[in-house]
Amino acid sequence: MVHIWLRAEQRDNETRVGLTPKGAVELMAAGMRVSVEASPTRVIPDAGYQQAGCTMVPSHSWPDAPKDAIIFGLKELPEDGTLLPHRHIMFGHAFKGQPAGLRLLQRFKAGGGTLLDLEYLTDDNGRRLAAFGYWAGYAGAAVALKCWAAQQLGGIARPIGAYESSTHLLADLQSDLVATGSHRPDALIIGALGRVGSGVADLCTAMGVATTKWDMAETAGGGPFPEVLAHALFFNCVLARPGTPVFVPGDTGTRDRRLSVIADIACDPDSDFSPIKVYDQTTTWETPALRVHETPALDVTAIDNLPSMLPLESSEDYAEQLLPVLASLSKLDASVWSRATAIYAQHIARL
């Protein structure tokens, strides 16, 4: 019997979840066992899982879960150095040379466990089967516009928080933009045809921001890309990987430009393949903007859990996409899981 152990997230400002009570019912009906850690912060309350018939277990008890349990969460595990003997489904951010990711892989290797990375659950054509991308783009565009609005008023973006719904987010953002006057910035989106880029474009449209939409065809030449400097906002929606062109070189701040806000929604600054070379650290909910040049101001926003700003909508959407993939756990030799296991094995072999 497949045993899925839904862990409580331990990262600040992370209330999302990848399995809803409705989804848990479907998995249990298919013969799986579902244990759910209690969580006072999860956007879907414990009562929903209790009513669904899940086995409730204490918060953060996954290290003591049965060894055959598959631990399922979204974001990082605590960096406490403990060995990891279980199979974990999560966003590990460990396969692109990230320092924290290498430490995580060492823990898996020492413990004998396996990382089944959510980012690498793909179909036969390499397309991800489930992603938070749309909501990352939507929320990331909102944060970028908040950064721009703060600049227009001579400041820098204030802390952000979660919203009950996208309607509440739009109302709050509209208030920020109205305070700057009638002018709206324009934006260039790279990766506009993907999920992330679609979310960016929809938010910009809702706020009256004109967009230039680029994808693979427009960037195939490899750069440089002066058009980035010619727009007030730049959105990077392309994952860092070998061969990704540099969109924003390191000296961008000193160049003649209209560009004032860079939103690196793909958000992989410590990867060797990052296409944004003016910064090397993520930003946070408390400090959403990093000023990388003063005159004229150039801010970078790069928050790595953007969908958490809209936790309910993004969780329900993602969980619905992922449910058929989780249902196939009863066949770990299914192509999606065998591919994920093979990718993990490749990276472990390089340690």
Helices and strands as residue ranges (DSSP letters): E 3-6, H 21-29, E 33-37, H 46-52, E 55-57, G 62-64, E 70-72, E 87-90, H 99-111, E 114-117, G 118-120, H 133-152, H 166-178, E 186-190, H 195-206, E 210-214, H 216-219, G 226-228, E 233-236, G 252-254, E 261-264, E 290-293, E 298-301, G 306-309, H 311-327, G 328-330, H 335-349
